[in-house]
Every structure is written in structure tokens, then in C-alpha cells.
């Protein structure tokens, strides 16, 4: 009877759910290109750096991990506003509003990348884990391009691109040092084209309050390669969002 109770207590302790929160400051940078045309035809591509979006921004980014049995669910989001001035490499057009090649422009772009990843840990010990699973990502961007000094000559695009994911997760402890990495990817068909996502998150943490608190240093990247039709618009987008981050890991 005592052995049975001890086994039951051990099982309960191993399966008890836990929550980890990782608030961090990330230096997000934006790379890539975008093109858009209304009514078909071939559109040239505009480098995001050329139109003024090459500067990095430091923003707050939260992440939550829920562990139960041998499963782990991660939810993370990162939202950044970029703005700058530059020159169009090619004409760009959304909803019939076009700004011509060679125009000096002021550009604003709000980008939010959100990911949910569930993995089942096939290896799950006190010092190491490895799992495979499924997820969902979402890219929400709001782009506004306006001729410098002429607000009447402008064009805008607002889009949300959801993509399912397959992913893996691995991590472990080396004394007071924690290592964690996750990667998720998938390419899916979209209206008139396709969307591919690659989502990488890797960090190292140093335990300063035992198992309940760590200082973490990491790198996050969220890359999207998409071509699709949005109503009468044909859009091609290559976008990379991410950078290094510094934060804390709090376990409950």
C-alpha cells in the first residue's frame, strides 16, 4: 500500500502542470522586399531598406510556456512599428492607388508576428527534452507609402497571413545553464500563390533563483516568403523580422 501511494505521488509530481513566462526586450530589425500591382501584370520589387525601413527597433516581447504531462505549448508575439524615408525602386500599387518608380517616399509599417506551438516530448528527463508537434503562426502587417510632401500621392496595404506549422523543440540543463531551441516551418498554398514561414527561437539562460528564475539571452527570427492575390491586387512579400533579445525566465 505504501509503495502504491509513493508511486502515485511520484506520478502526480511528474505530471503536475507548470507555467513559464519569458518577458524580454528584443531588437527587431526588418529585412526583405515587397511588390504590389492592381489588375495583374508584372510588378517590380522594392527593397524595404530602400524605402526607409532599415532601422532596428527595441520592443517588448512576451512568451508563455505551458507544460503538462509530456506536452508543451508555447505562445509568443512580437509587434514593431517601423518608419523612415527612401526612394521607390519600382512602382507599387494597392487598390488602384499607385506611387511611381523613383519617387521619394515616407514609409510606415506595423508588423506583428504571433506563434503558437504545441510539441509532444518523446524525450523528457530532468536534464533534457526533445519533442515534435504542430502550430499556427500569424503575420499581421499594415503598410503605408506616401510621396514625401504630397499626402495625396499614397498607397496602403493591410493584411493578415495565417499559416499552420510543423515544429520541433529541444533543450536541456548544464548545471545552472539552460538551453532551449524551437523551430517551426511550413509552406502552404494561398490565393493565387503560396506562403512559406520559418520561425526560429533559441536562447541560453543562467539560473539565478534556482528553477524559478533565470536571466536569458536569445535570438528570434520570423521569416515569411509569400505571393498571393488580395482582391484585385497581386502581392509578393519577402519579410524577415527578428533579432537578439534579453529577458528573464520565471517559472511557476
C-alpha positions as CSV (number, residue, x, y, z in Angstrom):
1,X,0.0,0.0,0.0
2,X,2.8,2.4,0.9
3,X,4.6,1.6,-2.3
4,X,1.4,2.3,-4.3
5,X,0.9,5.6,-2.6
6,X,4.6,6.6,-3.2
7,X,4.2,5.7,-6.9
8,X,1.0,7.7,-7.1
9,X,2.7,10.7,-5.5
10,X,5.6,10.5,-7.9
11,X,3.4,10.3,-10.9
12,X,1.4,13.3,-9.7
13,X,4.5,15.3,-9.2
14,X,5.9,14.4,-12.6
15,X,2.6,15.3,-14.4
16,X,1.8,18.5,-12.5
17,X,1.4,21.3,-14.9
18,X,3.8,24.2,-14.8
19,X,3.9,27.7,-16.4
20,X,6.9,29.6,-17.6
21,X,6.9,33.3,-18.6
22,X,9.7,34.9,-20.5
23,X,9.3,38.7,-20.8
24,X,12.1,40.2,-22.9
25,X,13.3,43.2,-24.8
26,X,14.1,42.4,-28.4
27,X,16.0,44.5,-31.0
28,X,13.8,43.8,-34.0
29,X,15.0,44.5,-37.5
30,X,13.1,44.3,-40.7
31,X,14.6,42.9,-44.0
32,X,13.2,41.9,-47.3
33,X,11.2,43.3,-50.2
34,X,7.6,43.9,-51.3
35,X,5.8,44.4,-54.6
36,X,2.2,45.1,-55.4
37,X,0.1,45.8,-58.6
38,X,-3.6,46.1,-59.2
39,X,-5.3,44.3,-62.1
40,X,-2.5,41.9,-63.0
41,X,0.8,42.5,-64.8
42,X,4.4,42.3,-63.6
43,X,5.4,44.4,-60.6
44,X,9.0,45.3,-59.7
45,X,10.2,44.7,-56.2
46,X,11.0,47.4,-53.6
47,X,13.7,46.6,-51.0
48,X,12.4,47.5,-47.5
49,X,15.7,49.2,-46.7
50,X,15.5,51.4,-49.8
51,X,12.1,52.8,-48.8
52,X,13.3,53.7,-45.3
53,X,12.6,50.6,-43.2
54,X,16.1,49.5,-42.4
55,X,16.4,50.7,-38.9
56,X,16.0,48.3,-35.9
57,X,13.6,49.0,-33.0
58,X,13.7,47.7,-29.4
59,X,10.3,46.5,-28.2
60,X,8.8,44.3,-25.5
61,X,8.0,40.7,-26.5
62,X,6.3,38.2,-24.2
63,X,6.4,34.4,-24.3
64,X,4.4,31.9,-22.3
65,X,5.1,28.1,-22.0
66,X,2.6,25.6,-20.5
67,X,3.9,22.2,-19.6
68,X,1.7,19.3,-18.8
69,X,2.3,15.5,-18.9
70,X,4.8,15.2,-21.8
71,X,3.4,18.2,-23.8
72,X,4.5,21.8,-24.1
73,X,2.6,24.7,-25.5
74,X,4.3,28.0,-26.4
75,X,2.6,31.3,-27.2
76,X,4.7,34.3,-28.3
77,X,4.1,37.6,-30.0
78,X,6.2,40.5,-31.2
79,X,4.8,43.8,-32.5
80,X,7.0,46.5,-34.0
81,X,6.4,49.8,-35.8
82,X,9.0,50.9,-38.4
83,X,9.1,54.3,-40.2
84,X,11.6,56.1,-42.4
85,X,12.1,57.8,-45.8
86,X,13.6,56.5,-49.0
87,X,13.1,56.1,-52.7
88,X,11.0,53.5,-54.6
89,X,12.9,51.1,-56.7
90,X,9.7,50.2,-58.7
91,X,6.1,51.4,-58.9
92,X,4.0,50.0,-56.1
93,X,0.2,49.8,-56.3
94,X,-2.6,48.7,-53.9
95,X,-6.4,49.1,-54.5
96,X,-5.7,51.1,-57.7
97,X,-3.6,53.7,-55.9
98,X,0.0,53.7,-57.3
99,X,3.2,55.6,-56.4
100,X,5.7,55.7,-59.2
101,X,9.2,54.4,-59.5
102,X,11.9,56.9,-58.4
103,X,9.5,58.7,-56.1
104,X,10.9,59.9,-52.7
105,X,8.6,58.5,-50.1
106,X,7.8,58.4,-46.4
107,X,7.0,54.9,-45.3
108,X,5.4,53.4,-42.2
109,X,5.0,49.6,-41.5
110,X,3.5,48.0,-38.4
111,X,4.3,44.3,-38.2
112,X,3.0,41.8,-35.6
113,X,4.2,38.1,-35.7
114,X,2.4,35.7,-33.4
115,X,3.1,32.0,-33.0
116,X,1.5,29.1,-31.1
117,X,3.5,25.8,-31.0
118,X,2.5,22.5,-29.3
119,X,5.0,19.7,-29.0
120,X,5.0,16.2,-27.5
121,X,8.2,15.4,-25.8
122,X,9.4,12.0,-26.9
123,X,12.5,12.6,-24.7
124,X,11.5,14.1,-21.3
125,X,14.0,13.8,-18.5
126,X,15.1,16.1,-15.7
127,X,18.0,17.4,-17.7
128,X,16.9,17.2,-21.4
129,X,13.9,17.1,-23.6
130,X,13.1,16.7,-27.3
131,X,9.7,17.0,-29.0
132,X,7.8,17.3,-32.2
133,X,4.4,18.9,-32.9
134,X,2.2,21.3,-34.7
135,X,1.5,25.1,-34.5
136,X,0.0,28.1,-36.0
137,X,1.6,31.4,-37.0
138,X,0.1,34.7,-38.0
139,X,1.7,37.8,-39.7
140,X,-0.2,41.0,-39.5
141,X,1.2,44.0,-41.4
142,X,0.0,47.5,-42.1
143,X,2.0,49.3,-44.8
144,X,1.6,53.0,-45.8
145,X,3.7,54.6,-48.5
146,X,3.3,58.3,-49.3
147,X,5.2,60.7,-51.6
148,X,7.3,63.0,-49.4
149,X,5.5,66.3,-49.1
150,X,2.4,65.1,-51.1
151,X,-0.1,63.1,-49.0
152,X,-2.4,62.9,-52.0
153,X,0.0,60.5,-53.7
154,X,0.0,57.4,-51.5
155,X,-0.9,53.8,-51.2
156,X,-1.7,51.4,-48.4
157,X,-1.9,47.7,-47.7
158,X,-3.2,45.9,-44.6
159,X,-3.0,42.1,-44.5
160,X,-3.2,39.1,-42.1
161,X,-1.4,35.9,-43.2
162,X,-2.1,32.8,-41.0
163,X,0.0,29.7,-41.7
164,X,-0.1,26.3,-39.9
165,X,3.2,24.9,-38.8
166,X,5.1,21.7,-38.0
167,X,7.8,22.1,-35.5
168,X,10.4,20.7,-33.1
169,X,11.7,21.7,-29.7
170,X,14.9,20.7,-27.9
171,X,16.5,21.8,-24.7
172,X,18.4,20.8,-21.6
173,X,20.3,21.9,-18.4
174,X,24.0,22.0,-18.0
175,X,24.3,22.8,-14.3
176,X,22.9,26.3,-13.8
177,X,22.8,26.9,-17.6
178,X,19.5,26.3,-19.5
179,X,19.5,25.8,-23.3
180,X,16.3,25.9,-25.3
181,X,15.5,26.0,-29.1
182,X,12.4,25.7,-31.2
183,X,11.9,25.7,-35.0
184,X,8.7,25.6,-36.9
185,X,8.1,25.8,-40.7
186,X,5.6,25.1,-43.5
187,X,4.7,26.1,-47.0
188,X,1.0,26.3,-47.9
189,X,-1.0,27.3,-51.0
190,X,-2.7,30.8,-50.8
191,X,-5.0,32.7,-53.2
192,X,-3.1,32.7,-56.4
193,X,0.2,31.7,-54.9
194,X,1.8,30.3,-51.7
195,X,3.1,31.3,-48.3
196,X,6.1,29.9,-46.5
197,X,7.1,30.6,-42.9
198,X,10.2,29.8,-40.9
199,X,10.1,30.5,-37.2
200,X,13.3,30.1,-35.0
201,X,13.7,30.8,-31.3
202,X,16.9,29.9,-29.4
203,X,18.1,31.1,-26.0
204,X,20.5,30.3,-23.2
205,X,19.6,31.1,-19.6
206,X,21.5,31.3,-16.3
207,X,19.6,30.2,-13.2
208,X,19.9,33.0,-10.6
209,X,16.9,31.9,-8.4
210,X,17.1,28.1,-8.7
211,X,14.5,26.6,-11.0
212,X,12.1,29.5,-10.7
213,X,14.2,32.3,-12.2
214,X,16.8,32.8,-15.0
215,X,18.4,35.6,-17.0
216,X,18.1,34.7,-20.7
217,X,19.9,35.8,-23.8
218,X,18.5,34.7,-27.2
219,X,17.8,35.2,-30.8
220,X,14.4,35.1,-32.6
221,X,13.7,35.2,-36.3
222,X,10.4,35.1,-38.1
223,X,10.7,34.8,-41.9
224,X,7.8,34.9,-44.5
225,X,8.0,34.4,-48.2
226,X,4.6,35.0,-49.8
227,X,2.9,35.6,-53.1
228,X,-0.9,35.9,-53.2
229,X,-3.8,37.8,-54.7
230,X,-5.8,40.1,-52.4
231,X,-8.9,41.1,-54.3
232,X,-7.6,42.8,-57.5
233,X,-4.1,43.2,-56.1
234,X,-1.2,40.8,-56.7
235,X,1.3,41.0,-53.9
236,X,4.8,39.5,-53.4
237,X,6.4,39.7,-50.0
238,X,9.7,38.6,-48.5
239,X,10.0,39.6,-44.9
240,X,12.4,38.8,-42.1
241,X,11.6,40.1,-38.6
242,X,13.8,39.4,-35.6
243,X,16.9,40.0,-33.7
244,X,18.7,39.4,-30.3
245,X,16.8,39.6,-27.1
246,X,17.5,39.9,-23.3
247,X,15.0,38.9,-20.7
248,X,14.1,36.8,-17.7
249,X,12.5,33.4,-17.3
250,X,10.0,33.0,-14.5
251,X,8.7,29.5,-13.6
252,X,5.6,28.7,-11.6
